């Protein structure tokens, strides 16, 4: 019996007596087609690319088509570009966005420019990747108010989208993975740098900034003055102008001094995250007014004045927020510096390819 059992064991492992290598799992939604590289403008890092979704000409083209398509909203009135408009710095110029049937959201639409560098998406960081973020607005009842099944049916019924999806991913039905991967691939091309600041600081062109912007940069970096670079980080080789963390500034307090939006706390249930929101990049900030997660500050001047005042006091106010002693000239110089962070728009920005 022992010999018989041994023979069976060897047969089950193949002729060599070694267990066979498991079959390689094929991802049916992995892109095919012509791989592309994403050019990185002055001042930025190489674009991070997920292994499961390398950008190709076909996926970017499909993602661009989907980004500007109203088919993703339940009533066919809104696209991604409705709230993230290339003409408005990929934001929408409103305090909070307007969804289907005129419904109002609770938060300001952040820019999609350079969102590829965010380690977490949305103001509260609830999505880890661009792929995960892409379906969020489709399902949100005050945004596109659709269902994933409805989105897939719309795309599958559209001959052009169905054909583009087949070219991008191969034979097979349109899936939500194909839709979100394509949109994410398009958004990865939306990188913006080579601003006057970049040409000055990284390109060593001393004429690229005005005297006021140069003074403002000094205020920005000085921990005893603006103290801005603590959260809006500038490094020797690149600048994302964000620390990838979440902070409570006291924005959105009601008349009773209570936080009206718990922010990051909803995701973590950590008491220290009450009223904390993701640090936004300052790149192209002059294009994306109004400001803060609730769109409550209309101008860059108001933003600077808010920080000078030390934010709004509350039990969870970030330890780095404090009153600043800045003269009127220093405040104006700081605004001039922020305006120097407007970079070149990417070639894919207008949705006309």
KEKE-3310 file (N, C-alpha, C; in steps of 0.2 Angstrom, whole numbers, plus 5000, padded with zeros to 4 digits):
npx = (5004:5010:5019:5011:5004:5014:5017:5006:5007:5018:5013:5003:5010:5016:5028:5041:5039:5038:5028:5017:5019:5009:4996:4998:4989:4978:4975:4960:4957:4968:4978:4981:4990:4998:5011:5015:5025:5025:5028:5037:5036:5047:5051:5044:5041:5045:5030:5020:5017:5005:5007:4997:4990:4997:5000:4993:4992:4979:4971:4972:4966:4953:4950:4950:4940:4929:4930:4925:4913:4895:4888:4891:4884:4868:4857:4862:4868:4880:4897:4914:4922:4913:4914:4927:4935:4945:4946:4946:4956:4955:4946:4930:4926:4917:4910:4905:4902:4889:4877:4868:4851:4853:4857:4867:4883:4894:4907:4921:4927:4941:4956:4961:4973:4989:4985:4989:5000:4995:4994:4983:4966:4952:4946:4945:4953:4948:4949:4962:4969:4969:4961:4952:4946:4939:4926:4919:4912:4902:4894:4889:4876:4873:4880:4884:4875:4873:4873:4884:4881:4873:4881:4890:4881:4877:4890:4893:4882:4885:4892:4905:4912:4912:4920:4932:4935:4938:4949:4958:4959:4957:4947:4930:4917:4913:4919:4918:4930:4938:4933:4936:4950:4954:4950:4958:4970:4970:4969:4982:4990:4988:4998:5006:5018:5034:5032:5033:5040:5046:5055:5063:5068:5072:5076:5086:5084:5086:5078:5065:5056:5046:5052:5043:5038:5049:5052:5041:5042:5053:5046:5037:5045:5051:5051:5048:5041:5030:5029:5024:5029:5030:5019:5016:5026:5043:5056:5073:5075:5062:5045:5030:5022:5014:5011:5005:4998:4985:4976:4969:4962:4953:4943:4926:4918:4903:4891:4891:4904:4907:4913:4908:4910:4916:4927:4942:4940:4929:4934:4944:4940:4947:4950:4958:4958:4947:4939:4949:4958:4964:4980:4980:4989:4998:5001:4996:4987:4982:4972:4961:4951:4936:4943:4949:4941:4928:4926:4925:4933:4937:4947:4965:4971:4962:4964:4978:4976:4968:4977:4986:4979:4979:4970:4954:4951:4949:4946:4954:4963:4977:4994:5003:4997:4997:4996:5002:5015:5014:5018:5008:5014:5022:5012:5006:5017:5017:5006:5009:5019:5012:5005:5014:5015:5008:5008:5012:4999:4994:4996:4985:4974:4962:4953:4952:4958)
npy = (4994:5006:5008:5008:5020:5029:5029:5034:5047:5052:5051:5060:5072:5073:5067:5070:5069:5082:5095:5103:5119:5132:5138:5153:5167:5176:5193:5199:5212:5219:5232:5232:5235:5250:5254:5269:5283:5295:5311:5321:5336:5350:5351:5341:5324:5308:5300:5289:5273:5260:5242:5234:5242:5249:5264:5265:5270:5267:5265:5278:5286:5281:5283:5297:5300:5294:5303:5315:5312:5312:5301:5294:5299:5298:5305:5309:5322:5326:5326:5319:5331:5341:5345:5345:5355:5358:5371:5378:5376:5362:5361:5368:5381:5384:5385:5373:5358:5356:5343:5330:5335:5347:5346:5350:5347:5344:5348:5356:5355:5347:5350:5340:5340:5334:5325:5312:5311:5310:5301:5297:5299:5311:5323:5317:5306:5294:5285:5275:5275:5282:5274:5268:5280:5284:5278:5283:5296:5292:5284:5292:5300:5313:5318:5310:5300:5287:5269:5256:5245:5252:5261:5252:5246:5257:5260:5248:5248:5258:5260:5266:5267:5254:5248:5255:5251:5238:5238:5244:5235:5222:5208:5205:5209:5226:5232:5237:5238:5241:5253:5261:5260:5265:5279:5282:5281:5291:5302:5301:5307:5320:5330:5344:5356:5365:5379:5397:5397:5385:5386:5396:5390:5377:5377:5386:5399:5415:5426:5422:5424:5437:5451:5452:5439:5432:5437:5433:5419:5417:5421:5411:5399:5402:5397:5405:5415:5414:5399:5390:5379:5369:5360:5361:5355:5358:5351:5348:5343:5342:5347:5344:5352:5348:5338:5325:5322:5324:5338:5348:5363:5371:5375:5378:5379:5381:5393:5390:5386:5374:5359:5357:5347:5331:5326:5318:5309:5301:5291:5285:5284:5289:5299:5310:5314:5322:5334:5335:5337:5332:5338:5350:5351:5366:5369:5377:5384:5397:5396:5389:5394:5395:5392:5379:5365:5367:5377:5390:5401:5415:5421:5421:5430:5430:5417:5418:5428:5421:5411:5419:5423:5412:5402:5393:5391:5376:5360:5351:5357:5358:5356:5364:5375:5392:5409:5422:5434:5444:5457:5469:5470:5458:5449:5452:5449:5435:5431:5434:5425:5413:5414:5412:5399:5393:5381:5374:5368:5351:5341:5334:5340:5347:5338:5335:5326)
npz = (5000:5004:4993:4982:4985:4984:4971:4965:4970:4963:4950:4951:4951:4939:4927:4931:4945:4951:4956:4944:4937:4941:4930:4921:4925:4915:4912:4907:4905:4902:4894:4877:4861:4856:4865:4875:4880:4893:4892:4903:4910:4914:4931:4937:4943:4935:4928:4938:4934:4934:4935:4929:4921:4909:4899:4883:4865:4861:4873:4879:4870:4870:4883:4883:4875:4883:4894:4890:4887:4889:4891:4902:4913:4921:4915:4904:4903:4909:4909:4913:4911:4914:4927:4928:4919:4905:4901:4913:4921:4923:4933:4940:4943:4952:4969:4974:4965:4952:4950:4941:4937:4943:4956:4971:4976:4990:4991:4984:4967:4963:4954:4940:4934:4936:4945:4945:4952:4965:4980:4986:4981:4979:4991:5003:5002:4999:4988:4981:4969:4952:4944:4953:4957:4946:4944:4955:4954:4944:4951:4962:4969:4969:4959:4944:4946:4941:4937:4938:4930:4921:4915:4908:4899:4892:4885:4879:4870:4861:4846:4842:4854:4858:4848:4850:4862:4860:4852:4861:4872:4867:4861:4867:4879:4884:4899:4916:4922:4910:4906:4917:4918:4906:4907:4917:4911:4902:4910:4916:4907:4909:4914:4921:4920:4919:4922:4925:4938:4938:4927:4933:4945:4943:4930:4930:4925:4928:4924:4923:4933:4941:4951:4962:4963:4966:4978:4985:4984:4993:5005:5005:5008:5020:5036:5047:5042:5029:5030:5021:5014:5022:5021:5007:4998:4992:4982:4979:4966:4960:4962:4969:4977:4987:5002:5002:5013:5026:5033:5046:5044:5049:5041:5035:5046:5056:5062:5076:5078:5074:5066:5049:5040:5041:5034:5031:5042:5040:5033:5040:5053:5064:5077:5077:5063:5061:5052:5043:5027:5011:5006:4994:4978:4973:4960:4946:4953:4952:4942:4947:4955:4965:4982:4994:5002:5002:4993:4999:4999:4988:4981:4978:4986:4997:5002:5006:5016:5025:5030:5036:5046:5054:5052:5057:5074:5082:5090:5083:5075:5064:5070:5063:5059:5062:5068:5056:5054:5043:5031:5021:5009:5008:5008:4996:4988:4990:4984:4971:4969:4969:4958:4949:4947:4937:4924:4908:4898:4895:4880:4877:4883:4878:4873:4859:4851)
capx = (5000:5014:5022:5005:5003:5020:5017:5000:5009:5022:5009:4999:5015:5019:5033:5047:5038:5038:5021:5017:5019:5002:4995:4998:4983:4978:4971:4957:4956:4975:4978:4985:4991:5005:5013:5017:5028:5022:5033:5037:5038:5051:5049:5040:5044:5042:5023:5020:5013:5003:5009:4991:4987:5002:4996:4994:4988:4972:4968:4972:4961:4947:4949:4949:4933:4925:4931:4921:4906:4889:4885:4892:4879:4861:4852:4866:4869:4886:4903:4919:4924:4908:4916:4935:4935:4951:4946:4945:4962:4952:4941:4924:4925:4911:4912:4904:4899:4882:4877:4862:4845:4854:4859:4873:4888:4896:4914:4924:4930:4949:4959:4964:4980:4994:4982:4992:5005:4992:4994:4976:4962:4947:4948:4946:4957:4944:4952:4969:4971:4965:4956:4947:4942:4935:4919:4916:4907:4897:4889:4887:4869:4872:4885:4881:4869:4872:4875:4890:4878:4870:4887:4893:4876:4878:4896:4892:4877:4888:4897:4911:4915:4913:4925:4938:4937:4941:4956:4962:4959:4956:4940:4927:4913:4915:4918:4919:4938:4940:4931:4940:4957:4955:4949:4964:4976:4970:4971:4989:4993:4987:5003:5007:5024:5037:5029:5039:5044:5051:5061:5068:5071:5075:5080:5091:5083:5084:5073:5059:5051:5046:5055:5038:5037:5055:5051:5035:5045:5057:5041:5034:5049:5053:5047:5046:5036:5024:5029:5020:5033:5029:5014:5017:5033:5047:5062:5079:5074:5055:5040:5023:5018:5009:5014:5001:4994:4978:4976:4963:4963:4947:4939:4920:4915:4897:4891:4892:4911:4907:4915:4902:4912:4921:4933:4946:4938:4924:4937:4948:4937:4952:4947:4963:4957:4941:4939:4956:4957:4971:4984:4980:4995:4998:5002:4990:4982:4978:4967:4956:4947:4937:4948:4947:4937:4921:4925:4923:4938:4936:4953:4971:4972:4958:4968:4984:4974:4966:4982:4989:4975:4979:4964:4949:4952:4945:4950:4958:4967:4984:4999:5008:4994:4997:4995:5008:5016:5016:5016:5004:5019:5024:5006:5005:5022:5016:5001:5013:5023:5007:5003:5020:5015:5004:5012:5010:4994:4996:4994:4978:4970:4956:4949:4950:4963)
capy = (5000:5012:5008:5011:5027:5033:5029:5039:5053:5054:5052:5067:5077:5073:5062:5071:5069:5089:5098:5107:5126:5134:5141:5160:5170:5181:5198:5200:5219:5222:5235:5230:5241:5253:5258:5276:5286:5301:5316:5324:5343:5353:5352:5335:5317:5303:5298:5283:5268:5254:5237:5231:5247:5253:5268:5264:5275:5266:5266:5285:5288:5278:5287:5304:5300:5293:5308:5320:5309:5313:5294:5292:5302:5294:5308:5311:5329:5328:5321:5321:5337:5346:5347:5346:5358:5360:5379:5381:5372:5355:5362:5370:5388:5385:5383:5366:5356:5354:5337:5329:5338:5353:5344:5352:5343:5347:5349:5359:5350:5348:5349:5333:5341:5331:5321:5306:5311:5310:5295:5296:5303:5314:5327:5313:5301:5287:5281:5275:5276:5285:5269:5268:5286:5285:5276:5287:5301:5289:5281:5297:5302:5321:5319:5307:5297:5281:5263:5253:5241:5256:5264:5247:5245:5263:5260:5242:5249:5263:5256:5269:5266:5247:5247:5258:5247:5231:5240:5246:5229:5216:5205:5204:5215:5232:5230:5243:5239:5244:5260:5265:5260:5270:5285:5284:5281:5298:5307:5301:5311:5327:5333:5351:5359:5371:5385:5402:5395:5379:5388:5399:5386:5370:5378:5391:5405:5420:5431:5419:5426:5444:5452:5451:5432:5430:5439:5429:5412:5418:5421:5404:5394:5404:5394:5410:5419:5410:5392:5386:5373:5363:5356:5362:5354:5359:5348:5351:5340:5342:5350:5343:5357:5344:5333:5319:5321:5327:5343:5352:5371:5375:5377:5375:5380:5384:5399:5388:5384:5366:5357:5354:5341:5327:5325:5311:5305:5297:5285:5282:5284:5291:5306:5315:5316:5326:5340:5335:5336:5331:5344:5350:5354:5373:5370:5380:5386:5403:5394:5385:5397:5396:5388:5375:5359:5369:5383:5396:5407:5416:5423:5419:5435:5428:5411:5421:5431:5415:5408:5424:5424:5406:5397:5394:5387:5370:5355:5347:5361:5356:5359:5369:5381:5397:5416:5424:5441:5446:5464:5469:5469:5451:5445:5453:5445:5428:5429:5434:5418:5407:5415:5410:5391:5391:5378:5372:5363:5345:5341:5330:5344:5349:5332:5336:5322)
capz = (5000:5004:4987:4978:4987:4982:4964:4964:4972:4958:4944:4951:4951:4933:4926:4935:4952:4953:4955:4938:4938:4940:4924:4922:4925:4910:4914:4901:4904:4902:4888:4871:4857:4855:4871:4874:4886:4895:4893:4909:4910:4919:4938:4939:4943:4930:4929:4940:4930:4937:4931:4926:4916:4905:4894:4876:4861:4861:4879:4880:4865:4873:4890:4882:4873:4889:4899:4887:4885:4893:4892:4909:4918:4920:4911:4898:4903:4912:4908:4918:4910:4916:4933:4927:4913:4903:4900:4919:4924:4925:4939:4937:4944:4957:4976:4974:4959:4951:4947:4938:4940:4947:4963:4973:4980:4996:4990:4978:4962:4963:4947:4938:4932:4940:4950:4944:4958:4972:4983:4987:4977:4982:4996:5009:5001:4999:4982:4981:4962:4947:4942:4958:4958:4940:4945:4960:4951:4941:4956:4967:4967:4967:4953:4938:4948:4937:4940:4934:4925:4916:4911:4904:4894:4887:4881:4875:4864:4857:4841:4842:4860:4858:4844:4853:4868:4857:4850:4867:4876:4864:4860:4873:4880:4888:4906:4920:4922:4904:4906:4922:4916:4900:4909:4921:4907:4899:4916:4917:4902:4911:4918:4919:4923:4915:4924:4926:4944:4936:4923:4937:4950:4940:4923:4932:4921:4933:4922:4922:4938:4943:4957:4967:4964:4969:4985:4987:4985:4999:5011:5005:5011:5026:5042:5052:5038:5027:5032:5017:5011:5027:5018:5000:4998:4986:4983:4975:4959:4958:4967:4969:4981:4992:5006:5002:5020:5027:5038:5048:5044:5052:5035:5035:5052:5056:5067:5082:5079:5073:5059:5045:5036:5045:5030:5032:5048:5038:5030:5045:5060:5068:5080:5075:5057:5061:5048:5039:5020:5008:5004:4986:4975:4971:4953:4942:4958:4949:4937:4949:4960:4972:4985:4999:5000:5001:4989:5002:4998:4981:4978:4981:4992:5003:5004:5010:5022:5029:5033:5040:5052:5058:5051:5062:5079:5084:5094:5079:5071:5063:5074:5060:5058:5067:5065:5053:5054:5036:5029:5015:5003:5008:5006:4989:4985:4990:4978:4964:4968:4968:4951:4944:4947:4931:4919:4901:4897:4891:4873:4877:4887:4875:4871:4852:4847)
cpx = (5004:5017:5017:5004:5008:5019:5011:5003:5014:5019:5006:5004:5018:5025:5039:5046:5038:5031:5022:5016:5012:5001:4995:4991:4983:4973:4967:4956:4963:4975:4983:4986:4998:5006:5016:5021:5025:5027:5032:5040:5043:5048:5045:5044:5041:5035:5023:5015:5011:5005:5003:4988:4992:4998:4998:4990:4981:4968:4967:4967:4954:4945:4947:4942:4928:4925:4926:4914:4901:4886:4886:4887:4872:4857:4856:4867:4876:4891:4908:4921:4919:4911:4924:4936:4942:4952:4947:4951:4960:4949:4935:4922:4920:4913:4911:4901:4892:4881:4870:4856:4847:4856:4866:4877:4890:4904:4916:4927:4937:4951:4961:4971:4985:4991:4985:4998:5002:4993:4987:4972:4956:4950:4949:4950:4954:4946:4959:4972:4967:4960:4951:4943:4937:4928:4916:4910:4901:4891:4886:4880:4868:4877:4882:4876:4867:4873:4880:4887:4876:4876:4889:4888:4877:4884:4895:4887:4880:4893:4904:4915:4917:4919:4932:4940:4940:4948:4961:4963:4959:4948:4937:4922:4916:4914:4920:4927:4941:4939:4935:4947:4958:4955:4956:4970:4976:4972:4978:4993:4993:4992:5005:5013:5027:5034:5035:5043:5049:5056:5066:5072:5075:5079:5085:5090:5081:5080:5066:5053:5052:5050:5050:5038:5043:5055:5046:5038:5049:5052:5038:5038:5051:5049:5045:5042:5030:5023:5025:5023:5032:5024:5014:5024:5037:5054:5067:5078:5067:5051:5033:5019:5013:5013:5011:4998:4988:4979:4970:4965:4958:4942:4932:4917:4908:4897:4892:4900:4912:4909:4909:4903:4917:4928:4936:4943:4933:4927:4941:4945:4942:4950:4952:4962:4950:4943:4946:4954:4964:4974:4984:4987:4993:4999:4996:4985:4978:4973:4961:4952:4940:4941:4945:4942:4930:4920:4924:4927:4938:4942:4959:4973:4968:4961:4974:4981:4971:4971:4986:4985:4975:4974:4959:4950:4947:4949:4955:4963:4974:4989:5003:5004:4994:4997:5002:5009:5019:5014:5011:5008:5021:5018:5005:5011:5021:5011:5004:5017:5018:5005:5008:5020:5011:5009:5009:5004:4996:4993:4987:4973:4963:4951:4947:4955:4959)
cpy = (5006:5013:5011:5018:5032:5034:5034:5046:5056:5055:5059:5073:5078:5068:5063:5070:5076:5092:5103:5115:5128:5138:5149:5163:5176:5186:5200:5208:5223:5226:5231:5236:5244:5257:5265:5278:5293:5306:5320:5331:5345:5354:5346:5329:5313:5301:5291:5279:5262:5248:5234:5236:5252:5257:5266:5270:5274:5267:5274:5288:5287:5282:5294:5304:5299:5300:5314:5318:5310:5306:5292:5294:5299:5298:5311:5319:5331:5323:5323:5328:5343:5349:5348:5348:5360:5368:5382:5377:5365:5356:5365:5377:5389:5383:5376:5364:5355:5348:5336:5332:5344:5352:5347:5348:5347:5350:5352:5354:5351:5347:5342:5334:5339:5327:5314:5305:5310:5303:5293:5301:5306:5318:5323:5307:5294:5283:5281:5276:5280:5280:5268:5274:5287:5284:5280:5292:5298:5287:5287:5300:5309:5323:5316:5303:5290:5275:5260:5249:5246:5259:5259:5246:5251:5262:5254:5244:5255:5260:5259:5267:5258:5245:5250:5254:5240:5233:5241:5239:5222:5213:5205:5210:5221:5230:5237:5244:5242:5251:5264:5265:5265:5277:5287:5285:5288:5303:5307:5305:5319:5330:5340:5354:5365:5377:5390:5400:5390:5381:5392:5395:5380:5372:5383:5398:5411:5426:5428:5421:5434:5445:5451:5443:5429:5431:5434:5421:5412:5417:5414:5399:5396:5401:5399:5415:5416:5403:5388:5380:5368:5358:5356:5361:5355:5356:5350:5348:5341:5346:5348:5348:5354:5339:5326:5317:5325:5332:5346:5359:5375:5378:5374:5375:5383:5390:5397:5386:5377:5365:5354:5348:5337:5325:5318:5306:5300:5290:5281:5280:5286:5298:5312:5318:5320:5332:5340:5333:5335:5338:5345:5353:5361:5374:5372:5382:5393:5402:5391:5388:5395:5391:5384:5370:5361:5375:5389:5402:5408:5418:5420:5424:5432:5422:5414:5424:5426:5412:5412:5424:5418:5401:5398:5389:5382:5365:5351:5351:5359:5360:5365:5375:5386:5404:5418:5432:5443:5453:5463:5467:5461:5447:5446:5449:5437:5426:5429:5427:5413:5408:5412:5402:5389:5388:5377:5367:5357:5345:5338:5334:5346:5344:5333:5331:5317)
cpz = (5000:4997:4982:4979:4984:4974:4962:4965:4966:4952:4945:4951:4944:4932:4930:4943:4955:4951:4949:4941:4936:4933:4925:4921:4920:4912:4907:4899:4904:4895:4883:4867:4857:4862:4870:4881:4887:4896:4899:4909:4915:4926:4941:4939:4937:4932:4932:4936:4933:4932:4927:4921:4913:4900:4887:4872:4861:4867:4881:4876:4868:4879:4888:4879:4878:4893:4897:4885:4890:4894:4899:4914:4916:4915:4905:4897:4906:4910:4913:4917:4912:4923:4933:4920:4911:4903:4907:4924:4927:4932:4936:4938:4949:4964:4976:4967:4958:4947:4943:4941:4944:4954:4965:4977:4986:4996:4984:4973:4961:4956:4946:4936:4938:4946:4950:4950:4965:4974:4985:4983:4981:4988:5002:5008:5000:4993:4982:4975:4958:4945:4947:4959:4952:4941:4950:4958:4948:4945:4961:4965:4966:4962:4947:4939:4944:4941:4936:4928:4919:4912:4906:4898:4889:4882:4877:4869:4860:4852:4841:4848:4860:4854:4846:4858:4865:4855:4856:4871:4873:4864:4867:4874:4884:4895:4910:4921:4916:4904:4911:4921:4910:4902:4913:4917:4904:4904:4917:4913:4904:4916:4916:4923:4919:4916:4925:4932:4942:4932:4927:4942:4948:4934:4924:4927:4926:4931:4922:4928:4939:4949:4963:4968:4967:4977:4989:4989:4992:5005:5011:5009:5018:5032:5047:5048:5036:5029:5028:5015:5016:5024:5010:4998:4991:4987:4978:4967:4956:4963:4965:4972:4985:4995:5006:5009:5020:5033:5039:5048:5047:5047:5036:5042:5052:5061:5074:5083:5078:5066:5055:5041:5039:5041:5030:5037:5045:5035:5035:5052:5066:5071:5077:5067:5056:5057:5044:5032:5017:5006:4996:4984:4973:4964:4950:4947:4955:4945:4940:4955:4959:4975:4991:4997:4999:4997:4992:5002:4990:4978:4982:4987:4998:5006:5009:5017:5027:5033:5038:5047:5057:5058:5056:5068:5080:5087:5090:5074:5070:5067:5070:5058:5063:5064:5062:5053:5047:5034:5023:5009:5003:5006:4998:4985:4985:4985:4972:4963:4966:4960:4946:4944:4941:4926:4913:4902:4893:4884:4872:4881:4884:4872:4863:4847:4842)
residu = (UNK:UNK:UNK:UNK:UNK:UNK:UNK:UNK:UNK:UNK:UNK:UNK:UNK:UNK:UNK:UNK:UNK:UNK:UNK:UNK:UNK:UNK:UNK:UNK:UNK:UNK:UNK:UNK:UNK:UNK:UNK:UNK:UNK:UNK:UNK:UNK:UNK:UNK:UNK:UNK:UNK:UNK:UNK:UNK:UNK:UNK:UNK:UNK:UNK:UNK:UNK:UNK:UNK:UNK:UNK:UNK:UNK:UNK:UNK:UNK:UNK:UNK:UNK:UNK:UNK:UNK:UNK:UNK:UNK:UNK:UNK:UNK:UNK:UNK:UNK:UNK:UNK:UNK:UNK:UNK:UNK:UNK:UNK:UNK:UNK:UNK:UNK:UNK:UNK:UNK:UNK:UNK:UNK:UNK:UNK:UNK:UNK:UNK:UNK:UNK:UNK:UNK:UNK:UNK:UNK:UNK:UNK:UNK:UNK:UNK:UNK:UNK:UNK:UNK:UNK:UNK:UNK:UNK:UNK:UNK:UNK:UNK:UNK:UNK:UNK:UNK:UNK:UNK:UNK:UNK:UNK:UNK:UNK:UNK:UNK:UNK:UNK:UNK:UNK:UNK:UNK:UNK:UNK:UNK:UNK:UNK:UNK:UNK:UNK:UNK:UNK:UNK:UNK:UNK:UNK:UNK:UNK:UNK:UNK:UNK:UNK:UNK:UNK:UNK:UNK:UNK:UNK:UNK:UNK:UNK:UNK:UNK:UNK:UNK:UNK:UNK:UNK:UNK:UNK:UNK:UNK:UNK:UNK:UNK:UNK:UNK:UNK:UNK:UNK:UNK:UNK:UNK:UNK:UNK:UNK:UNK:UNK:UNK:UNK:UNK:UNK:UNK:UNK:UNK:UNK:UNK:UNK:UNK:UNK:UNK:UNK:UNK:UNK:UNK:UNK:UNK:UNK:UNK:UNK:UNK:UNK:UNK:UNK:UNK:UNK:UNK:UNK:UNK:UNK:UNK:UNK:UNK:UNK:UNK:UNK:UNK:UNK:UNK:UNK:UNK:UNK:UNK:UNK:UNK:UNK:UNK:UNK:UNK:UNK:UNK:UNK:UNK:UNK:UNK:UNK:UNK:UNK:UNK:UNK:UNK:UNK:UNK:UNK:UNK:UNK:UNK:UNK:UNK:UNK:UNK:UNK:UNK:UNK:UNK:UNK:UNK:UNK:UNK:UNK:UNK:UNK:UNK:UNK:UNK:UNK:UNK:UNK:UNK:UNK:UNK:UNK:UNK:UNK:UNK:UNK:UNK:UNK:UNK:UNK:UNK:UNK:UNK:UNK:UNK:UNK:UNK:UNK:UNK:UNK:UNK:UNK:UNK:UNK:UNK:UNK:UNK:UNK:UNK:UNK:UNK:UNK:UNK:UNK:UNK:UNK:UNK:UNK:UNK:UNK:UNK:UNK:UNK:UNK:UNK:UNK:UNK:UNK:UNK:UNK:UNK:UNK:UNK:UNK:UNK:UNK:UNK:UNK:UNK:UNK:UNK:UNK:UNK:UNK)
# end
